[in-house]
Amino acid sequence: MNKNQQYDIHEEVHGENSPYTLTSIAQLAITYENLGKWTEAEMLGIQVLEMTTRIQGKEHPDTLTSMNNLAFALTSLGKWTEVEILGIQVLEMRTRILGIDHPDTLRSMANLAMAYGNLGKWTEAELLGIQVLEKRTRILGKEHPHTLTSANYLTMIYANCGKWTEAEILGIQVLEMRTRILGKEHPDTLTGMDNLASTLTSLSKWTEAEMLEIQHPDTLTSMNNLAFTLRHLGEWTDAEMLGIQVLEMKHQNTLMNMTNLAITYGNLGKWTEAEILEIQILKMRIRILGNEHPDTHTSMANLEFTHRNPSKKIQAKTLENQTQEKYI
């Protein structure tokens, strides 16, 4: 029996306002969240919140949980204004009922700070972020995972506020603690490393940024950042080699996007724009994949098709011969 069937049975047996029905709907909403069905989760979340508020009261713990769950679904849908409105209500009630230092209150405060950040309200996000970090440091200790998460987010807030010095100081602390506690290859440590390198770059501390970026140039972002830093240090040969690696790793998605755009241009009758893109694609595939690769042949055939447009017949003749030779 699936969750939908359970909900229907509870509603039929116990009635729409029964706690059993309410629990069943809430569980179904959570199931939708776990499946990534955020629109369905949002719709049910609104229903759960309305029912919980009506049956148990606005300030009941279950009502606050329902508000928090709905905010989570809205966050995943990118509905930040709605998240902000709900977050303000939850924080106000949790502060009054549970106290300012309660873990649930601090969690609500951190969630609201994130909503502010996504709405570009960085001053409000900073004020809340500082409070969360101060309280979690005092209550949980500075090396607790929740404290480090708060510190890392505050670093990002400082960066978006243009407070690069504060971002650097806090970023160094986060990276040092994560490296010692989690290890230098942990994803959270690498994220802290990337964030700090970005901050150092904004402060024009190119040498320090290079030292960080060179430690784990195994992701496209890190490699791209390191190439950018090397250019500013005048290390052009190294920047070129790294840039080529990045391009080669990116080429599949890049060429796919370029190909799709060329097809769109063709369907719009914009043959000149399609031709320009297809020539670029063909050159890149020859350089990266070689003349004999099937994708190179496909690009050549696409360009030949474009040249068959009446205004391109002359170019098509030569290219058609080349294509026939390669398929012999």
ChimeraX attribute file (.defattr): number of C-alpha atoms within 10 A of each C-alpha:
attribute: neighborCount
match mode: 1-to-1
recipient: residues
	/A:1	5
	/A:2	7
	/A:3	15
	/A:4	12
	/A:5	11
	/A:6	16
	/A:7	20
	/A:8	15
	/A:9	14
	/A:10	19
	/A:11	19
	/A:12	11
	/A:13	11
	/A:14	12
	/A:15	14
	/A:16	15
	/A:17	13
	/A:18	15
	/A:19	17
	/A:20	16
	/A:21	23
	/A:22	22
	/A:23	15
	/A:24	22
	/A:25	23
	/A:26	22
	/A:27	18
	/A:28	21
	/A:29	28
	/A:30	21
	/A:31	15
	/A:32	19
	/A:33	20
	/A:34	11
	/A:35	10
	/A:36	13
	/A:37	16
	/A:38	22
	/A:39	16
	/A:40	15
	/A:41	25
	/A:42	24
	/A:43	13
	/A:44	20
	/A:45	27
	/A:46	17
	/A:47	18
	/A:48	26
	/A:49	23
	/A:50	16
	/A:51	20
	/A:52	26
	/A:53	18
	/A:54	12
	/A:55	15
	/A:56	13
	/A:57	14
	/A:58	15
	/A:59	15
	/A:60	15
	/A:61	16
	/A:62	16
	/A:63	22
	/A:64	22
	/A:65	15
	/A:66	23
	/A:67	23
	/A:68	23
	/A:69	22
	/A:70	27
	/A:71	27
	/A:72	20
	/A:73	25
	/A:74	22
	/A:75	21
	/A:76	15
	/A:77	14
	/A:78	13
	/A:79	16
	/A:80	21
	/A:81	15
	/A:82	14
	/A:83	24
	/A:84	22
	/A:85	13
	/A:86	18
	/A:87	24
	/A:88	14
	/A:89	15
	/A:90	25
	/A:91	24
	/A:92	15
	/A:93	18
	/A:94	22
	/A:95	18
	/A:96	12
	/A:97	14
	/A:98	14
	/A:99	14
	/A:100	17
	/A:101	15
	/A:102	16
	/A:103	16
	/A:104	17
	/A:105	22
	/A:106	23
	/A:107	16
	/A:108	22
	/A:109	25
	/A:110	25
	/A:111	24
	/A:112	26
	/A:113	28
	/A:114	26
	/A:115	26
	/A:116	22
	/A:117	20
	/A:118	17
	/A:119	14
	/A:120	14
	/A:121	16
	/A:122	22
	/A:123	16
	/A:124	16
	/A:125	26
	/A:126	23
	/A:127	13
	/A:128	21
	/A:129	27
	/A:130	17
	/A:131	15
	/A:132	26
	/A:133	23
	/A:134	16
	/A:135	18
	/A:136	23
	/A:137	18
	/A:138	12
	/A:139	14
	/A:140	13
	/A:141	14
	/A:142	19
	/A:143	16
	/A:144	15
	/A:145	15
	/A:146	17
	/A:147	22
	/A:148	22
	/A:149	16
	/A:150	23
	/A:151	25
	/A:152	25
	/A:153	22
	/A:154	27
	/A:155	29
	/A:156	23
	/A:157	28
	/A:158	23
	/A:159	21
	/A:160	17
	/A:161	16
	/A:162	13
	/A:163	14
	/A:164	23
	/A:165	16
	/A:166	15
	/A:167	25
	/A:168	22
	/A:169	13
	/A:170	19
	/A:171	26
	/A:172	17
	/A:173	17
	/A:174	25
	/A:175	23
	/A:176	16
	/A:177	16
	/A:178	24
	/A:179	18
	/A:180	11
	/A:181	14
	/A:182	13
	/A:183	14
	/A:184	17
	/A:185	13
	/A:186	13
	/A:187	12
	/A:188	19
	/A:189	21
	/A:190	21
	/A:191	15
	/A:192	22
	/A:193	26
	/A:194	21
	/A:195	21
	/A:196	29
	/A:197	27
	/A:198	23
	/A:199	26
	/A:200	22
	/A:201	20
	/A:202	16
	/A:203	13
	/A:204	13
	/A:205	15
	/A:206	21
	/A:207	15
	/A:208	14
	/A:209	24
	/A:210	20
	/A:211	13
	/A:212	20
	/A:213	25
	/A:214	14
	/A:215	14
	/A:216	16
	/A:217	16
	/A:218	10
	/A:219	11
	/A:220	15
	/A:221	13
	/A:222	22
	/A:223	20
	/A:224	20
	/A:225	22
	/A:226	27
	/A:227	27
	/A:228	20
	/A:229	25
	/A:230	21
	/A:231	15
	/A:232	15
	/A:233	14
	/A:234	10
	/A:235	13
	/A:236	14
	/A:237	12
	/A:238	14
	/A:239	21
	/A:240	15
	/A:241	11
	/A:242	20
	/A:243	19
	/A:244	15
	/A:245	15
	/A:246	18
	/A:247	15
	/A:248	15
	/A:249	13
	/A:250	12
	/A:251	17
	/A:252	12
	/A:253	10
	/A:254	13
	/A:255	19
	/A:256	12
	/A:257	12
	/A:258	17
	/A:259	20
	/A:260	12
	/A:261	16
	/A:262	25
	/A:263	20
	/A:264	15
	/A:265	17
	/A:266	18
	/A:267	11
	/A:268	10
	/A:269	13
	/A:270	14
	/A:271	20
	/A:272	16
	/A:273	14
	/A:274	25
	/A:275	22
	/A:276	12
	/A:277	19
	/A:278	25
	/A:279	15
	/A:280	14
	/A:281	23
	/A:282	23
	/A:283	16
	/A:284	18
	/A:285	24
	/A:286	17
	/A:287	12
	/A:288	15
	/A:289	15
	/A:290	14
	/A:291	16
	/A:292	12
	/A:293	12
	/A:294	12
	/A:295	15
	/A:296	21
	/A:297	19
	/A:298	14
	/A:299	22
	/A:300	24
	/A:301	18
	/A:302	19
	/A:303	24
	/A:304	22
	/A:305	16
	/A:306	25
	/A:307	22
	/A:308	15
	/A:309	13
	/A:310	9
	/A:311	12
	/A:312	16
	/A:313	14
	/A:314	11
	/A:315	14
	/A:316	19
	/A:317	13
	/A:318	11
	/A:319	16
	/A:320	17
	/A:321	10
	/A:322	12
	/A:323	15
	/A:324	10
	/A:325	9
	/A:326	10
	/A:327	8
	/A:328	5
